[in-house]
């Protein structure tokens, strides 16, 4: 195998190059080999850079995009926004960064919906929504940690699909769609909290199975004592 080279540099160069070929060949070995020819990186180094083939390149692309989004969210003006506005900004930054590679995103979605890639698709989606909440400043550790990520996963997935087919100027329709979805899911925790509080107020006055069992046992004990 060729020695004296930087594997991370190969990965970055191949990733940049493959994005030029994915719109035509998908996230395939054909696209990866074309990227190798374009960068003049030999086959053994391509294999070392991405042992899993083009799918590994797709995974790296997701990871890089998440990190770039986190860095972009560090802007002081974003920190002053409300939580829902920061979430919208994070999703918007994540998509805008790949505006020139929308077809590569579409091809990535096609690859990830394949049954054999279900686990990877779930992991990448989780990583992205977790990165968004991290960038927003979420510090929850209880059940809300998972609730927030689950709700955002639904919003993010729907927004990506909408964005892929959006032909409005500067994707204005997508950002409006995103704002509506966020407004909807922001109501869910409040509604759940209200329902839980009301149910608790009702159930506090109802006999629980444990209380019924205890009362029944006490009644039987009194009857035996009477005899």
Secondary structure, 3 states (H helix, E strand, C coil): CCCCCCHHHHHHHHHHHHHHHHHHHCCCHHHHHHHHHHHCCCHHHHHHHCCCCHHHHHHHHHHHHHHHHHHHCCCHHHHCCCHHHHHHHHHHHHHHCCHHHHHHHHHHHHHHCCHHHHHHHHHHHHHHHHHHHHHHCCCCCCHHHHHHHHHHHHHHHHHHHHHHCCCCHHHHHHHHHHHHHHHHHHHHHHHHHHHHHHHHHHHCCCCCHHHHHHHHHHHHHHHHHHC
